[in-house]
């Protein structure tokens, strides 16, 4: 059984299921380095046993759909039979076979997707919306991990940085001087391959001096929103073919 968490309000317990030690160790180290508890398993049997035994203690599952002796979406169905839809589940995107699986996973309430080979400093920003859902727009989509220049303005101050990720509903910014949550900000950046800038107004929804900050869009021009939607969709499904 999992032992009690330390007395830290923000600490979460994350169960990582992957049969590759490299993936398990990187995600576990990133989470533990931020003060969370990470438990790693390498088979479907171990995963289901942990969920069955420790359901009340688990805050998030991060799952490889192609674990030994697992049958893709059936693995998630097995989890749902145990948790009645309670647990947020994030799936390693490289383990999805096709768009039909994405549709089925959506029907099972999967919370999102993360690239199992993301750089270590991208892992926490990718999982933050699922670790702290009350601080995020629940309509947010999967994020594309990409480092592109971004300018952001708050009050009379303009700063520049690189993105951590880009999504349909928000953007992660890498900075050692993040703004406080709820701060209003305006961002401007250019998507790879585009000839025009995206301008958006938003607010800070998470902030971590070790990582950066996350912006949830509150106002985006329709043309810019369409460009974001197309970019994220194209990158997400391109990853599936690699």
Backbone bond lengths (Angstrom), bond angles and torsions (degrees), N, CA, C in turn:
res aa  C-N    CA-C-N  psi(-1)  N-CA   C-N-CA  omega(-1)  CA-C   N-CA-C  phi
1 X - - - 1.469 - - 1.529 110.44 -
2 X 1.332 117.07 152.49 1.462 120.65 178.70 1.525 109.44 -75.20
3 X 1.321 115.95 138.31 1.445 119.89 176.84 1.515 109.69 -77.21
4 X 1.345 115.84 166.33 1.463 120.09 -177.69 1.515 110.67 -65.73
5 X 1.313 115.50 147.44 1.456 120.91 177.82 1.518 110.69 -72.26
6 X 1.337 117.80 154.52 1.454 120.34 172.02 1.518 109.72 -61.24
7 X 1.301 115.68 157.76 1.469 120.45 -178.84 1.515 109.86 -76.21
8 X 1.317 116.26 75.69 1.461 122.09 178.58 1.510 107.59 -137.90
9 X 1.310 116.55 118.13 1.459 121.12 -171.10 1.516 112.72 -59.13
10 X 1.341 117.07 -33.09 1.454 119.55 -174.79 1.523 112.80 -89.20
11 X 1.335 118.69 -7.13 1.457 121.06 -176.46 1.519 110.93 -70.99
12 X 1.334 115.74 137.36 1.459 121.83 179.70 1.524 109.58 -125.61
13 X 1.324 115.73 160.95 1.459 121.37 175.48 1.522 108.81 -111.19
14 X 1.331 116.22 122.15 1.459 122.46 -175.70 1.522 109.10 -119.77
15 X 1.320 116.32 130.05 1.455 122.46 176.40 1.525 108.68 -101.64
16 X 1.325 116.80 118.98 1.466 123.25 -177.17 1.523 108.22 -106.86
17 X 1.326 117.01 124.74 1.465 121.19 -178.77 1.523 109.67 -120.32
18 X 1.337 116.81 108.99 1.459 121.69 177.39 1.522 107.62 -156.69
19 X 1.331 116.87 143.67 1.465 120.34 -177.98 1.522 112.99 -88.96
20 X 1.352 116.91 4.80 1.466 121.23 178.48 1.524 109.49 -108.37
21 X 1.329 116.59 120.39 1.470 120.67 -177.08 1.522 111.55 -59.47
22 X 1.337 117.67 -36.91 1.461 121.71 -179.12 1.524 110.92 -58.47
23 X 1.333 116.93 -44.11 1.471 121.40 -179.81 1.525 109.96 -69.77
24 X 1.319 116.97 -48.61 1.469 120.55 -179.17 1.527 110.90 -56.19
25 X 1.322 116.47 -47.63 1.465 120.31 -174.38 1.517 112.02 -66.69
26 X 1.338 117.77 -39.94 1.461 119.76 -178.40 1.516 111.12 -66.37
27 X 1.337 117.48 -44.36 1.458 119.93 179.68 1.532 110.59 -68.58
28 X 1.313 117.52 -40.75 1.462 120.11 178.78 1.523 110.75 -62.82
29 X 1.327 117.33 -45.23 1.460 120.01 -178.84 1.524 111.88 -64.83
30 X 1.343 117.26 -40.25 1.468 120.09 179.36 1.519 110.90 -63.08
31 X 1.319 117.12 -42.66 1.470 121.11 -178.97 1.526 111.28 -70.48
32 X 1.322 116.85 -44.09 1.466 119.16 -179.73 1.518 110.88 -66.60
33 X 1.335 117.20 -34.17 1.457 120.22 178.37 1.516 112.77 -64.17
34 X 1.342 116.34 -22.75 1.468 121.42 178.75 1.528 111.69 -96.66
35 X 1.334 117.03 7.66 1.455 120.24 175.96 1.511 115.78 92.44
36 X 1.348 117.29 6.06 1.458 120.40 178.51 1.523 110.38 -91.00
37 X 1.324 116.49 164.82 1.455 121.60 174.31 1.519 107.77 -99.33
38 X 1.326 116.88 126.33 1.459 121.89 -179.70 1.517 109.75 -121.68
39 X 1.322 115.76 127.82 1.459 122.13 178.05 1.515 107.56 -117.32
40 X 1.330 117.78 125.68 1.457 122.00 -175.77 1.529 111.03 -110.30
41 X 1.334 115.90 137.27 1.467 122.14 174.84 1.520 108.00 -130.43
42 X 1.334 117.35 161.39 1.463 119.77 -173.82 1.520 113.89 -125.31
43 X 1.332 118.49 9.73 1.459 120.14 177.75 1.522 110.36 -145.09
44 X 1.324 115.85 160.88 1.463 120.42 178.03 1.521 110.99 -63.98
45 X 1.320 116.56 -38.20 1.470 119.83 -179.74 1.525 111.16 -62.28
46 X 1.347 116.65 -43.52 1.463 120.35 177.85 1.520 111.22 -64.24
47 X 1.329 115.95 -41.45 1.460 120.36 -179.78 1.525 110.94 -60.53
48 X 1.310 117.24 -51.39 1.467 120.75 -177.66 1.523 111.19 -65.37
49 X 1.328 117.03 -35.59 1.467 119.99 178.02 1.523 110.95 -64.93
50 X 1.329 116.84 -40.93 1.466 121.00 178.16 1.529 111.11 -64.74
51 X 1.325 116.12 -44.80 1.465 119.24 179.21 1.521 109.90 -61.46
52 X 1.326 117.10 -43.20 1.464 121.14 -179.30 1.538 111.43 -62.82
53 X 1.329 116.35 -42.02 1.463 120.22 -174.37 1.519 113.27 -82.91
54 X 1.341 117.30 -32.16 1.470 120.51 -167.99 1.518 114.40 -123.17
55 X 1.306 117.30 21.99 1.463 121.49 -175.15 1.526 113.96 -47.45
56 X 1.343 120.44 -48.08 1.474 119.11 -176.81 1.527 113.91 -64.71
57 X 1.345 117.02 -21.42 1.470 119.96 -175.42 1.522 113.48 -92.14
58 X 1.335 118.05 -11.48 1.465 121.37 -174.04 1.528 110.23 -91.21
59 X 1.337 116.09 133.43 1.463 121.45 178.28 1.527 112.81 -102.93
60 X 1.337 117.34 -25.27 1.458 120.21 -175.60 1.523 109.57 -158.28
61 X 1.340 116.22 140.28 1.461 122.53 171.31 1.524 108.80 -109.73
62 X 1.340 116.61 135.59 1.463 122.29 173.51 1.522 105.52 -121.97
63 X 1.340 116.99 114.51 1.457 120.90 -160.78 1.528 114.04 -127.83
64 X 1.326 115.80 136.63 1.457 124.69 168.17 1.531 107.32 -88.06
65 X 1.337 117.34 123.64 1.462 120.60 -178.53 1.523 112.88 -74.54
66 X 1.323 118.07 -12.68 1.467 121.00 -176.34 1.523 111.38 -112.00
67 X 1.313 116.75 42.53 1.451 120.62 175.44 1.524 109.74 -67.04
68 X 1.341 117.65 155.96 1.466 119.54 176.54 1.531 111.29 -54.24
69 X 1.316 115.40 133.23 1.470 123.15 177.39 1.533 112.58 66.38
70 X 1.350 117.14 21.07 1.466 121.05 176.14 1.520 108.68 -111.35
71 X 1.321 115.81 153.04 1.472 120.06 -175.84 1.514 111.58 -118.71
72 X 1.331 117.44 58.54 1.456 121.09 174.53 1.517 113.64 61.15
73 X 1.317 116.26 -122.96 1.460 121.57 -177.30 1.519 111.79 -59.63
74 X 1.337 117.26 -26.47 1.466 120.24 179.03 1.526 111.37 -60.92
75 X 1.327 117.18 -28.43 1.464 120.08 177.01 1.522 110.16 -62.58
76 X 1.329 116.46 -43.69 1.468 120.04 179.24 1.531 109.93 -67.41
77 X 1.315 116.99 -37.82 1.472 118.96 176.61 1.528 110.46 -61.24
78 X 1.332 116.56 -38.55 1.455 120.02 177.27 1.520 112.17 -62.95
79 X 1.340 116.42 -39.41 1.463 120.41 176.83 1.526 109.97 -64.18
80 X 1.329 116.22 -43.76 1.466 120.20 -178.29 1.530 112.23 -64.95
81 X 1.320 118.02 -28.88 1.464 119.50 175.91 1.521 111.35 -67.98
82 X 1.326 115.81 -24.80 1.461 120.31 -179.51 1.527 112.85 -91.08
83 X 1.347 116.56 -35.43 1.469 119.06 -172.68 1.520 114.24 -105.77
84 X 1.332 118.02 -2.65 1.473 122.52 -179.80 1.526 112.39 54.29
85 X 1.334 116.70 33.70 1.456 120.82 177.53 1.514 114.82 82.26
86 X 1.323 118.23 9.97 1.464 121.47 -173.64 1.529 113.59 -75.12
87 X 1.329 118.53 -40.20 1.451 121.20 -169.29 1.530 113.09 -84.75
88 X 1.323 117.62 135.53 1.469 119.63 168.89 1.527 108.70 -68.52
89 X 1.320 117.11 132.29 1.463 121.91 179.68 1.525 108.81 -121.60
90 X 1.328 116.20 127.65 1.462 122.84 172.69 1.521 106.97 -113.13
91 X 1.326 116.84 131.99 1.461 122.30 -176.19 1.528 109.99 -105.27
92 X 1.321 116.57 138.62 1.462 120.72 173.59 1.535 107.97 -66.43
93 X 1.321 116.63 118.60 1.465 121.18 -169.47 1.522 113.23 -63.22
94 X 1.326 117.98 -31.38 1.450 120.27 -178.70 1.517 113.97 -70.91
95 X 1.341 117.17 -7.73 1.462 120.29 -179.34 1.522 112.49 -100.56
96 X 1.347 116.89 7.57 1.462 121.17 177.42 1.531 108.39 -91.16
97 X 1.326 116.56 132.94 1.464 120.83 -174.05 1.519 113.38 -81.70
98 X 1.335 118.02 -36.97 1.465 119.63 -172.94 1.520 110.57 -165.31
99 X 1.322 115.98 175.80 1.465 121.54 -178.06 1.525 111.98 -65.23
100 X 1.325 117.68 -28.99 1.462 120.20 178.46 1.527 110.73 -64.04
101 X 1.332 116.72 -37.44 1.463 119.09 175.98 1.522 111.18 -64.97
102 X 1.331 117.42 -37.89 1.470 120.25 176.80 1.522 109.81 -59.44
103 X 1.333 116.74 -43.08 1.471 120.85 179.00 1.526 111.01 -62.21
104 X 1.318 117.56 -44.64 1.458 121.07 -179.45 1.530 111.24 -66.52
105 X 1.325 116.47 -39.93 1.463 120.23 179.21 1.525 110.84 -64.17
106 X 1.330 116.00 -38.57 1.464 119.71 176.63 1.523 110.46 -59.98
107 X 1.327 116.28 -41.37 1.458 120.10 178.70 1.518 113.41 -65.83
108 X 1.328 116.34 -22.51 1.464 121.16 177.76 1.528 111.84 -92.05
109 X 1.325 116.20 5.48 1.461 120.03 175.80 1.508 115.37 78.22
110 X 1.352 117.43 24.44 1.466 119.30 176.43 1.524 109.31 -62.24
111 X 1.332 116.25 133.75 1.464 120.99 -171.63 1.518 113.53 -78.56
112 X 1.335 117.84 -28.53 1.452 118.83 -177.27 1.511 111.93 173.63
113 X 1.335 115.25 -170.01 1.458 122.32 -174.93 1.517 108.85 -136.65
114 X 1.329 115.89 149.84 1.458 120.56 177.85 1.521 107.68 -142.40
115 X 1.316 116.11 141.54 1.455 121.37 177.10 1.525 109.13 -73.50
116 X 1.320 117.02 121.71 1.461 120.47 -177.12 1.521 113.13 -65.81
117 X 1.342 117.18 -16.72 1.463 120.61 179.61 1.528 111.95 -107.78
118 X 1.328 116.28 21.55 1.465 120.62 175.68 1.521 110.22 -57.77
119 X 1.324 116.71 146.83 1.458 120.32 172.90 1.520 109.38 -58.95
120 X 1.315 116.73 148.75 1.463 121.01 -175.09 1.525 111.58 -54.56
121 X 1.341 117.36 -40.80 1.461 119.10 -177.41 1.525 112.53 -73.21
122 X 1.338 118.16 -6.77 1.460 121.23 175.54 1.534 112.45 -92.68
123 X 1.310 117.45 -15.55 1.466 120.32 -171.74 1.522 112.19 -64.78
124 X 1.322 117.95 -50.31 1.467 120.31 -178.92 1.523 112.87 -62.14
125 X 1.348 119.29 -46.17 1.466 118.38 176.78 1.527 112.65 -59.18
126 X 1.336 117.33 -35.49 1.460 119.94 -179.83 1.518 112.35 -68.74
127 X 1.334 116.81 -34.08 1.463 120.79 -177.06 1.530 113.07 -92.05
128 X 1.337 117.19 -16.37 1.466 120.29 -175.69 1.525 114.20 -53.71
129 X 1.359 120.18 -42.47 1.467 118.56 -179.60 1.525 113.33 -62.27
130 X 1.334 116.59 -23.94 1.458 120.75 -178.41 1.530 111.85 -93.67
131 X 1.319 116.22 -25.35 1.467 120.45 175.36 1.527 111.19 -77.62
132 X 1.342 116.03 -34.47 1.465 121.02 -177.66 1.527 109.68 -129.82
133 X 1.330 117.69 64.16 1.476 120.61 -172.98 1.512 114.23 -62.27
134 X 1.332 118.37 -26.19 1.464 119.80 -178.71 1.520 112.27 -66.50
135 X 1.327 117.24 -19.08 1.464 121.16 -178.98 1.524 112.96 -95.17
136 X 1.345 115.93 2.08 1.458 119.45 -173.92 1.512 110.91 -126.63
137 X 1.318 114.62 157.69 1.454 121.75 173.29 1.519 108.31 -72.13
138 X 1.335 118.57 115.07 1.456 121.24 -176.52 1.525 112.65 -67.24
139 X 1.342 117.74 -11.22 1.461 119.59 177.26 1.526 111.86 -85.04
140 X 1.326 116.75 -0.81 1.459 118.86 -175.89 1.524 111.18 -63.04
141 X 1.332 116.12 147.29 1.454 122.04 -176.28 1.518 110.02 -99.46
142 X 1.326 115.23 -176.19 1.447 120.20 173.90 1.526 109.94 -60.09
143 X 1.331 115.23 153.29 1.459 120.57 -179.78 1.521 110.28 -108.31
144 X 1.329 115.92 147.63 1.459 122.55 173.98 1.519 107.61 -99.18
145 X 1.335 116.95 121.51 1.452 121.16 178.90 1.526 109.02 -76.01
146 X 1.308 117.52 109.35 1.457 121.59 -177.63 1.528 109.08 -152.23
147 X 1.320 116.19 138.30 1.459 120.73 178.49 1.517 110.70 -105.61
148 X 1.325 116.75 98.06 1.462 121.90 178.88 1.523 108.37 -124.05
149 X 1.339 117.62 154.25 1.469 119.37 -179.98 1.527 111.63 -63.24
150 X 1.325 115.97 140.37 1.459 121.51 177.10 1.528 108.18 -139.68
151 X 1.321 116.40 135.04 1.463 122.05 173.09 1.521 107.59 -105.35
152 X 1.329 116.40 136.01 1.460 118.74 178.08 1.526 109.86 -133.81
153 X 1.330 114.05 141.51 1.461 121.00 -176.28 1.515 110.32 -120.05
154 X 1.314 116.32 130.83 1.457 121.97 175.41 1.528 107.62 -135.10
155 X 1.315 116.08 118.26 1.461 119.91 -172.40 1.511 109.46 64.49
156 X 1.341 116.81 -128.25 1.459 121.16 179.34 1.523 112.42 -98.51
157 X 1.322 117.18 8.48 1.464 121.57 -175.96 1.517 110.78 -102.33
158 X 1.332 116.82 134.87 1.452 122.43 175.44 1.526 108.39 -118.20
159 X 1.321 117.09 130.31 1.459 122.32 179.59 1.531 109.13 -129.45
160 X 1.318 115.78 159.16 1.462 120.79 176.85 1.520 109.49 -126.16
161 X 1.327 116.05 151.57 1.456 121.58 -179.50 1.519 108.11 -161.48
162 X 1.323 116.46 -169.54 1.455 122.49 173.01 1.522 108.97 -113.00
163 X 1.314 116.31 150.35 1.463 119.30 177.16 1.526 110.28 -77.53
164 X 1.327 114.76 152.15 1.458 122.14 168.01 1.523 110.07 -89.41
165 X 1.331 114.49 -40.27 1.452 120.97 -179.50 1.522 108.87 -160.88
166 X 1.330 115.38 163.73 1.458 121.85 178.21 1.523 107.83 -132.20
167 X 1.322 116.70 133.58 1.453 121.57 177.99 1.514 111.34 -131.92
168 X 1.316 115.08 176.30 1.461 119.86 178.72 1.525 111.22 -69.44
169 X 1.333 117.11 -29.48 1.461 120.36 -175.44 1.504 115.40 -114.52
170 X 1.349 116.76 3.82 1.451 117.96 -178.65 1.512 112.07 -178.58
171 X 1.335 115.34 179.14 1.456 121.32 -176.42 1.521 108.98 -145.94
172 X 1.329 116.21 141.58 1.453 121.80 174.32 1.516 109.53 -99.70
173 X 1.331 117.23 136.50 1.468 122.04 -176.64 1.518 108.99 -122.05
174 X 1.338 115.99 129.93 1.458 121.28 178.94 1.521 109.46 -84.47
175 X 1.314 117.27 117.82 1.466 121.62 178.46 1.524 109.71 -160.02
176 X 1.318 115.63 146.76 1.464 120.52 175.94 1.531 111.05 -90.11
177 X 1.336 116.49 -2.01 1.466 120.92 178.69 1.523 109.80 -127.32
178 X 1.328 117.34 64.63 1.472 119.69 -176.42 1.521 112.16 -70.19
179 X 1.319 115.44 154.28 1.460 120.98 175.50 1.530 109.77 -78.05
180 X 1.312 115.87 164.49 1.457 120.34 -179.65 1.534 110.13 -76.33
181 X 1.337 117.66 147.80 1.467 119.89 175.54 1.526 112.08 -53.29
182 X 1.324 115.79 142.60 1.468 125.76 -179.16 1.523 113.15 84.46
183 X 1.360 118.20 -8.68 1.464 120.09 177.21 1.527 110.05 -63.75
184 X 1.327 116.03 140.40 1.456 121.59 177.76 1.527 109.18 -84.05
185 X 1.324 116.58 140.71 1.454 120.50 -176.41 1.526 109.34 -149.40
186 X 1.319 115.44 151.35 1.465 121.50 174.25 1.522 107.73 -117.78
187 X 1.326 118.11 131.94 1.461 121.48 -177.15 1.519 110.32 -119.80
188 X 1.330 114.85 150.54 1.463 121.19 176.23 1.527 107.60 -140.50
189 X 1.336 116.40 129.03 1.457 121.01 179.06 1.522 108.69 -156.20
190 X 1.314 115.23 164.41 1.466 120.35 -179.55 1.526 108.76 -120.10
191 X 1.318 116.05 123.66 1.457 120.99 179.70 1.532 110.57 -67.79
192 X 1.322 117.91 146.54 1.467 120.21 177.82 1.531 111.50 -54.33
193 X 1.320 115.93 131.86 1.452 120.89 179.58 1.509 115.43 84.52
194 X 1.338 117.25 -4.80 1.465 120.85 -178.53 1.524 110.67 -94.14
195 X 1.332 116.11 157.38 1.464 121.74 177.73 1.522 112.18 -108.87
196 X 1.352 116.76 4.11 1.462 119.10 -178.98 1.528 109.32 -133.65
197 X 1.323 114.92 154.83 1.458 121.17 -179.85 1.525 110.94 -83.33
198 X 1.314 114.77 148.82 1.463 121.60 169.09 1.518 107.49 -96.14
199 X 1.316 116.77 127.10 1.470 122.14 175.40 1.517 108.50 -113.71
200 X 1.327 116.68 132.27 1.461 119.87 -179.86 1.518 110.29 -146.40
201 X 1.321 115.40 147.66 1.455 122.05 171.80 1.518 107.54 -106.52
202 X 1.330 116.42 143.73 1.456 118.84 -179.19 1.506 112.13 -162.90
203 X 1.320 114.38 -166.18 1.464 120.42 178.34 1.520 109.39 -138.31
204 X 1.311 115.38 154.71 1.464 121.40 179.70 1.531 108.56 -76.69
205 X 1.339 115.87 127.25 1.471 119.65 -179.30 1.521 112.78 -113.30
206 X 1.328 117.98 -16.35 1.463 120.39 169.33 1.519 108.63 -150.29
207 X 1.333 115.13 153.30 1.456 120.67 -174.75 1.518 109.16 -149.67
208 X 1.326 117.02 127.95 1.466 121.58 -178.20 1.517 107.58 -147.58
209 X 1.329 118.15 118.79 1.465 121.93 -175.74 1.527 112.35 -65.33
210 X 1.327 117.64 -18.55 1.463 120.46 178.31 1.527 111.84 -83.96
211 X 1.346 116.56 -15.12 1.460 119.93 -172.73 1.524 112.15 -127.05
212 X 1.321 116.30 -55.99 1.457 120.78 -175.64 1.508 110.53 151.08
213 X 1.329 117.06 -137.50 1.466 120.48 -177.89 1.522 109.84 -152.77
214 X 1.312 114.68 159.68 1.447 120.83 178.77 1.511 111.40 -116.84
215 X 1.325 116.45 136.49 1.463 123.12 179.60 1.528 108.81 -111.21
216 X 1.309 116.15 127.89 1.465 121.20 171.62 1.520 108.00 -99.37
217 X 1.341 116.43 124.43 1.453 119.53 -179.40 1.530 111.05 -66.28
218 X 1.326 115.49 139.96 1.468 121.21 174.03 1.527 111.35 -119.28
219 X 1.324 116.45 -21.85 1.472 120.36 177.52 1.521 109.17 -148.64
220 X 1.342 115.56 117.88 1.461 122.31 178.49 1.521 107.82 -136.88
221 X 1.321 116.59 135.03 1.460 119.86 176.91 1.529 109.76 -62.81
222 X 1.332 118.28 144.50 1.472 121.20 -177.77 1.532 113.71 -52.94
223 X 1.339 117.54 -41.69 1.470 120.07 -179.80 1.524 111.08 -64.62
224 X 1.345 116.10 -38.54 1.455 119.72 178.77 1.526 110.94 -69.45
225 X 1.335 116.74 -38.83 1.465 119.82 178.10 1.524 110.44 -63.97
226 X 1.311 117.04 -39.67 1.465 120.80 178.16 1.528 110.59 -63.16
227 X 1.339 116.92 -40.26 1.466 120.82 178.33 1.522 110.92 -64.47
228 X 1.342 116.82 -40.87 1.465 120.65 177.26 1.525 111.40 -63.22
229 X 1.334 115.72 -45.53 1.467 120.13 -179.86 1.525 110.61 -59.19
230 X 1.328 116.72 -46.88 1.459 120.90 -178.42 1.527 111.36 -64.39
231 X 1.329 116.41 -41.27 1.464 120.29 -178.88 1.522 111.24 -64.24
232 X 1.331 117.26 -48.58 1.465 120.62 -178.55 1.523 110.95 -63.67
233 X 1.328 116.86 -45.85 1.469 119.69 -179.64 1.528 111.16 -61.84
234 X 1.314 117.04 -43.38 1.465 119.90 -177.51 1.521 111.28 -66.18
235 X 1.333 117.28 -40.35 1.460 120.39 179.93 1.520 111.36 -70.12
236 X 1.332 116.80 -39.88 1.455 120.62 -177.32 1.521 110.69 -62.77
237 X 1.324 116.96 -47.89 1.452 118.93 -177.56 1.526 112.01 -78.04
238 X 1.341 117.52 -22.81 1.465 119.62 173.34 1.524 109.92 -64.74
239 X 1.351 116.76 -37.82 1.454 120.91 178.69 1.521 111.39 -60.41
240 X 1.329 117.06 -33.95 1.452 120.51 -177.59 1.530 112.34 -67.05
241 X 1.352 115.93 -22.86 1.462 119.56 -175.28 1.528 112.23 -91.63
242 X 1.319 116.80 -7.15 1.469 119.54 -174.99 1.530 110.50 -83.89
